[in-house]
Amino acid sequence: MRGDAVPDDCRACARCCFSESPEHVRVFDGDWDRMDTRAQSFTSRLDNRRFMRIDDGRCAALLVDVERGTFACGIYEKRPDVCRSLDRGTSICVDERRAKAGRPEALLIRLRTGADET
């Protein structure tokens, strides 16, 4: 994969799952109702609003396969609408890829070297 080329599979990227903002992914009432207890455990509440919890700069529901260097949503079937609406290759996807270049790779390096206990 070259530069900012969009991968054929989102599991090779996951940049949209990275953020420093605790308000990165809003969880609306319809999302909350769809979520089971496990999916709800990955959320946090700020004022009267719910969001996917951000742990160490990434969504708490993001699963990392260090050996394969891939990522997956741990609540894919229960994920919020904002995640469902982000289609691979759209302008939002491309913007996320550019803005967050290197974050997934840095995480993999930390995990492979034991510098991260996640």
C-alpha positions in Angstrom: 0.0 0.0 0.0 1.5 3.3 -1.0 1.2 6.6 1.0 -2.4 7.7 1.5 -3.9 5.0 -0.7 -7.1 3.6 0.9 -6.6 -0.1 1.8 -8.9 -2.7 0.4 -9.8 -3.7 4.0 -10.4 -1.2 6.8 -8.7 -3.7 9.2 -5.4 -2.6 7.7 -6.0 1.0 8.7 -8.3 1.8 11.6 -7.2 5.4 11.7 -10.8 6.6 12.1 -10.7 4.7 15.5 -7.9 6.9 16.8 -8.4 10.3 18.5 -7.4 12.3 21.5 -10.8 13.8 21.9 -13.2 12.1 24.5 -16.0 13.4 22.2 -14.7 11.6 19.0 -17.6 9.2 18.5 -21.0 10.3 19.8 -23.4 7.5 20.9 -27.0 8.6 20.4 -30.1 7.1 22.0 -30.7 4.8 19.0 -27.1 3.5 19.3 -27.4 3.0 23.0 -30.6 1.0 22.5 -28.9 -1.2 19.9 -25.9 -1.9 22.1 -25.7 -4.8 24.5 -24.2 -4.5 28.0 -20.7 -5.3 26.6 -20.9 -2.6 23.9 -22.2 -0.1 26.5 -19.2 -0.8 28.7 -17.0 0.8 26.1 -18.8 4.2 26.4 -18.4 7.2 28.7 -20.8 9.9 29.7 -20.0 13.6 29.4 -22.7 15.9 30.7 -25.9 14.4 29.2 -24.2 12.9 26.2 -22.6 9.5 25.6 -19.5 8.8 23.6 -17.3 5.8 22.8 -14.5 5.8 25.4 -11.1 6.8 24.2 -8.3 4.8 25.9 -4.7 5.7 25.1 -5.7 7.6 22.0 -8.0 5.0 20.4 -11.5 3.7 20.7 -11.8 1.4 23.7 -13.6 -1.2 21.5 -10.7 -1.4 19.0 -9.1 -4.9 18.9 -5.5 -5.1 17.8 -4.0 -8.3 16.4 -0.3 -7.5 16.9 1.0 -10.5 15.0 -1.0 -9.8 11.8 -0.8 -6.0 12.2 -4.6 -5.7 11.8 -7.4 -4.0 13.7 -11.1 -4.9 14.3 -14.1 -3.4 16.0 -14.9 -5.4 19.0 -18.5 -4.4 18.8 -18.9 -4.2 15.1 -22.6 -5.4 15.0 -23.4 -3.0 17.8 -21.3 0.0 16.7 -22.7 3.5 16.7 -24.3 5.0 13.6 -21.4 7.5 13.1 -19.1 4.5 12.6 -21.6 2.7 10.4 -21.9 5.8 8.2 -18.1 6.2 7.5 -17.5 4.4 4.2 -14.1 3.4 3.1 -12.7 5.7 0.4 -15.0 8.7 1.1 -13.6 12.1 1.6 -14.0 11.8 5.4 -12.1 8.5 5.3 -9.3 10.0 3.3 -9.2 13.0 5.7 -8.9 10.7 8.6 -6.1 8.7 6.9 -4.1 11.9 6.3 -4.7 13.5 9.7 -3.9 10.3 11.7 -1.1 8.9 9.6 1.3 6.8 11.6 -1.0 6.3 14.7 -1.9 2.6 14.1 1.7 1.8 13.1 3.0 3.5 16.3 0.6 1.5 18.4 1.7 -1.7 16.8 5.4 -0.9 17.4 4.6 -0.1 21.1 2.7 -3.4 21.5 5.3 -5.4 19.7 8.1 -4.0 21.9 6.1 -4.4 25.1 6.1 -0.6 25.7 2.3 -0.8 26.0 0.4 -3.0 28.4 -2.9 -2.9 26.5 
